[in-house]
């Protein structure tokens, strides 16, 4: 179950696992590359999709911040795919090979 989402591509489960959504990139909330308006829209869209819901996590790897890099599914719905389709995320080409659905897009 997802407890919260910090931004458009990072969530935390109710067990405390930090999950970085693999294969996508969303606007940054803070920092030099910050785009607060689209970043908040992406975060809010993601929160509506997953917070408080039981998700299936397809773990891919761990990143340098010790987050689990994974795909999230709500039922049969691929969360990353929905983020891209809604215009809140882009396929992260550098890591696209980790997610089979990116080859179809």
C-alpha positions in Angstrom: 0.0 0.0 0.0 1.4 3.4 -0.9 1.4 5.8 2.0 2.6 9.0 0.2 4.3 10.4 -2.9 7.0 13.1 -2.6 6.9 14.0 -6.2 5.8 12.6 -9.6 8.2 9.7 -9.5 9.0 8.9 -5.9 6.6 7.2 -3.4 6.8 5.5 0.0 4.9 2.4 1.0 3.2 1.9 4.4 6.2 -0.4 5.3 8.6 2.5 4.7 10.0 1.3 1.3 11.0 4.2 -0.9 10.1 3.6 -4.5 11.4 5.4 -7.5 9.2 4.9 -10.5 11.4 3.3 -13.1 11.6 4.2 -16.8 10.0 7.7 -16.4 11.1 11.2 -15.6 8.9 13.9 -14.2 9.5 17.7 -13.6 11.5 18.5 -10.5 9.9 20.2 -7.5 13.1 21.8 -6.2 16.6 22.5 -7.3 18.2 24.2 -10.3 16.0 22.4 -12.8 12.8 23.0 -10.8 9.5 23.4 -12.6 7.1 23.7 -9.6 3.8 24.0 -11.5 4.1 20.9 -13.7 5.9 19.0 -10.9 3.0 19.6 -8.5 0.5 18.5 -11.2 2.5 15.3 -11.7 2.8 14.6 -8.0 -1.0 15.2 -7.5 -1.9 13.0 -10.4 0.4 10.2 -9.1 -1.1 10.6 -5.6 -4.6 10.2 -7.0 -3.5 7.0 -8.7 -1.8 5.2 -5.9 -2.0 6.8 -2.4 -4.0 4.5 0.0 -4.2 1.8 -2.7 -2.7 -1.6 -2.8 -0.2 -1.8 -5.6 1.9 -4.5 -7.2 5.5 -3.6 -7.3 7.8 -5.0 -10.0 11.2 -4.4 -8.5 13.9 -3.6 -11.1 17.0 -2.5 -9.1 18.1 -0.1 -6.4 19.3 3.4 -7.1 22.2 5.4 -5.5 19.8 6.8 -2.9 18.8 3.3 -1.7 15.4 3.6 -3.3 13.8 0.6 -5.0 13.5 1.3 -8.7 10.3 -0.4 -9.8 7.1 -0.4 -11.9 3.9 0.1 -10.0 0.5 -1.5 -11.0 -2.9 -0.7 -9.6 -4.8 -3.8 -10.7 -3.8 -4.3 -14.3 -3.0 -0.6 -14.8 0.6 0.3 -15.2 1.1 3.6 -13.3 4.1 4.8 -15.3 2.2 4.3 -18.6 -0.7 6.3 -17.2 1.7 9.1 -16.1 3.1 9.3 -19.6 -0.3 9.0 -21.3 -1.6 11.9 -19.2 1.4 14.1 -20.1 2.8 14.2 -16.6 5.9 12.2 -17.3 8.3 11.3 -20.2 9.9 8.0 -20.9 13.4 8.2 -19.5 15.3 6.9 -22.5 18.4 6.0 -20.6 16.5 3.4 -18.6 13.6 2.6 -21.0 15.1 -0.8 -21.6 14.1 -1.8 -18.1 10.3 -1.6 -18.9 8.9 -3.6 -21.8 6.0 -1.2 -22.3 8.3 1.6 -23.4 9.1 -0.3 -26.7 5.5 0.0 -27.7 5.0 3.7 -27.1 
